[in-house]
Amino acid sequence: MVYHTYILFSPTLQKHYVGSTGNLANRLRDHNSGRSRYTAKGKPWSLVYSKEFQNHTEALQLENKIKRRGASRYLEDQGWK
């Protein structure tokens, strides 16, 4: 199974959200439908970054690394901003 670590951006809140999932399309739909309690107020969320992994452990490791560093800084380090 393929896993993704992803970063979303909410123009409403001017904030990023970092997560990991085995189904990126469904997870993005959950965030934008309000099913995810934490992100419900930030709708609409847009996907600004994702990286694919072959196992969940690696996806979680990158998710935690990004959260420690901060999504904006991580994106800058990757040349995204």
Sequence and secondary structure as in RCSB ss.txt:
>XXXX:A:sequence
MVYHTYILFSPTLQKHYVGSTGNLANRLRDHNSGRSRYTAKGKPWSLVYSKEFQNHTEALQLENKIKRRGASRYL
EDQGWK
>XXXX:A:secstr
  EEEEEEEETTTTEEEEEEES HHHHHHHHHHT STTTGGG S EEEEEEEESSHHHHHHHHHHHHHH HHHHH
HHTT  
